[in-house]
Amino acid sequence: MLSRTADHLFWMARYMERAENTARMLDVNYQTSLLPERAGSVEAAWSAVLGISELHDAYYSRQRSISSEGVMHFMVRDTTNYSSIASCLAAARENARAVRSVLTTELWETTNQTWLEFSRMMASDALERDPSAVFEWVKFRSHLSRGVAVGTMLQDEALHFIRLGTFLERGDNTARLLDVKFHGHPNVDGTTLAADGTRLARTPAQAAVQADLPIAPETDFYHWSALLRSVSAFEIYRRVYSSVIRPEKVAELLILRPDMPRSLAACTNELVNNLTQVANQQSGDTLRRAGRLRSDLQYGRIDEILDDGLHAYLTRFLNRINDIGDRIARDFLAAA
């Protein structure tokens, strides 16, 4: 396969996955913003959405203050923001158009129709009328695109590069989401993380969490359940753990469980499997690094991760998976 073709397939999948991830974050934030909370808490939640994608500077260059309306416009409609849903769907469509002959008719039509229908929705007041309906539609179209790709594409290099893009983007997003949502909230051992990642002293209420008491503050329940819902893991958590929502169990589910579709372990497994299928003479070191990352997750323990510091662990994971992404670009894709 030509490297330029592989590049378009890889980024088509990444942009579609990024649009879905953005819709997930925005939907959960919108739903929780309807609950009675302090104004500062709501603003912090919307600020966290920007923080996940490192877009604070870009946002403040267009808006004076953080608000739900401002962040949603910036992250959904604003085509000058390359991480907005509008930009991601347009980029996915353009990459698909460039390799239309490689795609099945069904996959091309799904990708093209997604962009056309979203453009019509944005020309109306659909986002203002019912934001959750728009976000659900984006998630559904991403699921549809992924299902059509697996169900109609030949099981060859083209599909493997699509899968590589999907799971590289998903792993990166899950790690960022975990880092932002855990950072600055009560840690799983009852301490609190300071801005530099060091642990602060426990309060009596936080010590109760460590003591495994069954009652948690309502704000904690909504916080952790919102995090789980953002990755479609709320029902999975209940099925796996059958207990109250505890931060360390949330971390374990989203980091180490290979049977959780959006966990770091599951994404890394798919990354290694698809890299193995497209391996060439230059990609040996890339596959080795991906394999080591998978091994660390396969044999990791959540208590060891938390003892070392969750923020530090997730930072290292992001550095490693982004390095793998750079190496995939070097080994297989068109030069920038």
C-alpha positions in Angstrom: 0.0 0.0 0.0 1.2 3.5 -0.8 2.2 5.5 2.3 0.0 8.4 1.3 -3.0 6.0 1.1 -2.2 4.6 4.5 -1.9 8.1 5.9 -5.4 9.1 4.7 -7.0 6.0 6.1 -5.2 6.4 9.4 -6.3 10.0 9.9 -9.8 9.4 8.6 -10.3 7.0 11.5 -8.6 9.2 14.0 -10.8 12.2 13.2 -14.0 10.2 13.3 -13.0 8.8 16.7 -12.0 12.3 17.9 -15.4 13.6 16.9 -17.1 10.9 19.0 -14.8 11.4 22.0 -15.6 15.2 21.9 -19.3 14.5 21.7 -19.0 12.1 24.7 -17.3 14.7 26.9 -19.6 17.5 26.0 -22.7 15.4 26.5 -21.7 14.3 30.0 -20.8 17.9 30.9 -24.0 19.2 29.6 -26.1 16.6 31.5 -24.2 17.2 34.8 -24.5 21.0 34.4 -28.3 20.6 34.7 -27.8 19.3 38.2 -27.8 21.8 41.1 -24.2 22.8 41.7 -22.2 25.9 42.6 -21.4 28.2 39.7 -17.7 27.6 40.2 -18.0 23.9 39.9 -19.9 24.2 36.6 -17.2 26.6 35.2 -14.4 24.2 36.4 -16.2 21.3 34.6 -16.3 23.2 31.3 -12.7 24.3 31.7 -11.8 20.6 32.1 -13.2 19.9 28.7 -10.8 22.4 27.2 -8.0 21.1 29.3 -8.4 17.5 28.0 -7.6 18.8 24.5 -5.1 21.5 25.7 -7.3 24.2 24.1 -7.4 26.9 26.8 -5.3 29.4 24.9 -7.2 28.9 21.7 -10.5 29.3 23.5 -9.5 32.5 25.3 -8.3 34.0 22.0 -12.0 33.9 20.9 -13.9 34.2 24.2 -13.4 36.3 27.3 -14.8 33.8 29.9 -15.7 30.2 30.2 -19.4 29.3 29.8 -21.4 26.3 28.7 -22.6 28.1 25.5 -19.1 29.4 24.7 -17.4 26.0 25.1 -20.1 24.1 23.2 -19.9 26.5 20.3 -16.1 26.3 20.3 -16.0 22.5 20.5 -18.9 21.8 18.2 -19.3 24.5 15.5 -16.0 26.5 15.4 -14.1 25.4 12.3 -11.1 27.4 13.3 -10.7 25.0 16.2 -9.2 21.9 14.5 -10.5 19.7 17.4 -14.1 20.7 17.1 -16.7 18.2 15.9 -17.3 20.2 12.8 -13.6 20.2 11.9 -13.1 16.6 12.7 -16.0 15.4 10.6 -14.9 17.6 7.7 -11.3 16.3 8.0 -12.5 12.7 8.1 -14.6 13.2 5.0 -11.7 14.9 3.1 -9.3 12.0 4.0 -12.0 9.5 2.9 -12.5 11.4 -0.4 -8.8 11.2 -1.1 -8.8 7.4 -0.9 -12.3 6.8 -2.2 -11.2 4.0 -4.5 -9.8 2.0 -1.5 -13.0 2.3 0.6 -16.2 0.3 0.0 -19.1 2.3 -1.3 -20.9 1.8 2.0 -18.0 3.3 4.0 -17.6 6.3 1.7 -21.3 7.0 1.7 -21.5 6.7 5.5 -18.6 9.2 6.0 -19.9 11.6 3.4 -23.5 11.5 4.6 -22.3 12.1 8.2 -20.6 15.4 7.1 -23.5 16.5 5.0 -26.2 15.9 7.7 -24.0 17.5 10.4 -23.6 20.6 8.2 -27.4 20.8 7.8 -27.9 20.4 11.6 -25.4 23.2 12.3 -27.2 25.5 9.9 -30.4 25.0 12.0 -30.9 25.6 15.7 -30.5 21.8 16.6 -27.6 22.4 19.0 -29.4 25.1 20.9 -32.7 23.2 20.9 -31.3 19.8 22.2 -27.5 19.5 22.6 -27.8 15.9 23.9 -29.6 14.8 20.7 -26.8 16.2 18.6 -24.1 14.5 20.7 -26.0 11.2 20.6 -26.3 11.5 16.8 -22.5 12.1 16.5 -21.8 9.0 18.6 -24.2 6.9 16.6 -22.6 8.0 13.3 -19.2 7.1 14.6 -20.4 3.7 15.7 -22.0 3.3 12.3 -18.8 4.2 10.5 -16.8 1.8 12.5 -19.3 -1.0 12.0 -19.5 -0.5 8.3 -15.7 -0.5 8.0 -15.4 -3.8 9.9 -18.4 -5.3 8.1 -17.6 -4.4 4.5 -13.9 -3.8 4.2 -11.5 -6.5 3.0 -9.4 -7.7 6.0 -6.2 -6.2 4.5 -3.8 -3.4 5.3 -6.4 -0.7 4.6 -8.6 -1.9 7.5 -5.6 -2.4 9.7 -4.5 1.3 9.3 -8.1 2.4 10.0 -8.0 0.3 13.2 -4.6 1.7 14.1 -6.0 5.3 13.9 -9.1 4.4 15.9 -7.4 2.8 18.8 -4.4 5.2 19.0 -6.9 8.1 19.2 -9.1 6.3 21.7 -6.2 5.4 24.0 -4.9 8.9 24.0 -8.3 10.3 24.8 -9.1 7.9 27.6 -5.8 8.7 29.3 -6.4 12.5 29.0 -9.9 12.1 30.3 -8.7 10.1 33.3 -5.9 12.5 34.1 -8.1 15.6 34.0 -11.0 14.0 36.0 -8.7 12.6 38.7 -6.3 15.5 39.0 -7.4 17.8 41.9 -10.1 15.4 43.1 -9.8 13.2 46.2 -7.3 10.5 45.4 -8.1 6.8 45.8 -6.0 6.4 48.9 -7.9 9.3 50.6 -5.3 12.0 49.8 -5.7 14.8 47.3 -3.4 15.6 44.4 -1.8 19.1 44.4 -1.1 20.9 41.2 2.4 19.4 41.0 1.1 15.9 41.5 2.2 15.5 45.1 -0.3 14.2 47.7 -1.8 16.5 50.4 -2.9 15.4 53.8 -6.2 13.5 54.2 -9.3 15.0 55.7 -11.6 12.9 57.9 -14.1 12.6 55.1 -11.4 11.4 52.7 -10.1 9.0 55.2 -13.6 7.4 55.3 -13.2 6.6 51.6 -10.0 4.8 52.4 -11.8 2.9 55.1 -14.1 1.5 52.4 -17.3 2.9 54.0 -20.3 2.4 51.7 -21.5 6.0 51.9 -19.9 8.6 49.6 -20.8 12.3 49.2 -23.4 12.9 46.4 -21.0 15.1 44.6 -18.4 12.3 44.4 -21.1 9.9 43.1 -22.1 12.3 40.3 -18.5 13.0 39.5 -17.4 9.4 39.1 -20.6 8.2 37.4 -20.3 11.1 34.9 -16.7 9.9 34.1 -18.0 6.4 33.6 -20.9 7.5 31.4 -18.5 9.5 29.2 -16.9 6.3 28.1 -20.0 4.1 28.2 -18.8 2.3 31.3 -21.4 2.9 33.9 -23.3 -0.3 33.4 -20.1 -2.2 32.9 -18.8 -1.0 36.2 -21.9 -2.1 38.0 -21.7 -5.5 36.4 -17.9 -6.0 37.1 -17.7 -4.6 40.6 -21.3 -4.8 42.0 -20.4 -2.1 44.6 -20.6 1.6 45.2 -18.5 3.7 42.8 -15.0 4.0 44.1 -12.3 6.0 42.4 -9.6 3.3 42.5 -12.0 0.8 40.9 -12.9 3.4 38.2 -9.1 3.8 37.5 -8.6 0.0 37.4 -11.5 -0.5 35.0 -10.4 2.3 32.6 -6.7 1.4 32.7 -6.1 -2.3 33.2 -9.2 -4.2 32.2 -8.6 -5.6 28.7 -12.4 -6.5 28.4 -13.4 -2.9 28.8 -13.6 -1.6 25.1 -12.3 1.9 25.9 -9.6 1.0 28.5 -6.0 1.7 28.0 -5.3 -2.0 28.0 -7.9 -2.8 25.3 -6.7 0.0 23.1 -3.0 -1.1 23.4 -4.0 -4.7 22.6 -5.6 -3.6 19.4 -2.7 -1.4 18.6 -0.2 -4.3 18.9 -2.5 -6.7 16.9 -2.9 -4.3 14.0 0.8 -3.2 14.0 1.7 -6.9 13.7 -0.4 -7.3 10.6 1.2 -4.3 8.8 4.8 -4.8 10.0 7.6 -4.0 7.6 11.4 -3.9 7.8 11.4 -0.4 9.5 8.7 -1.0 12.1 10.4 -3.6 14.4 11.3 -1.0 17.1 7.8 0.5 16.9 6.2 -2.9 17.5 8.7 -3.6 20.3 7.7 -0.4 22.1 4.0 -1.1 21.6 4.5 -4.6 22.9 6.3 -3.3 26.1 3.5 -0.9 26.7 0.9 -3.7 26.4 3.0 -5.9 28.7 3.1 -3.2 31.4 -0.7 -2.9 31.2 -1.2 -6.6 31.1 0.8 -7.2 34.3 0.2 -3.9 36.0 -1.6 -3.6 39.4 -3.7 -0.6 40.3 -2.3 -0.3 43.8 1.2 -0.1 42.4 0.1 2.5 39.8 -1.5 4.6 42.5 1.4 4.3 44.9 3.6 5.8 42.2 1.1 8.5 41.4 -1.7 8.3 38.8 -0.9 11.6 37.2 2.7 10.6 36.7 1.6 7.2 35.3 -0.9 8.7 32.8 1.7 11.3 31.7 4.2 8.6 30.9 1.5 6.6 29.1 0.6 9.6 26.9 4.3 10.2 26.2 4.7 6.6 25.2 1.6 6.3 23.0 2.3 9.6 21.3 5.8 8.3 20.6 4.3 5.2 19.1 2.1 7.4 16.9 5.1 9.4 15.7 6.9 6.2 14.9 3.9 4.8 13.0 4.0 8.0 10.9 7.7 7.6 10.3 7.5 3.9 9.5 4.4 3.8 7.3 2.8 7.1 6.5 3.4 10.0 4.2 6.1 12.4 5.4 4.6 15.6 6.9 
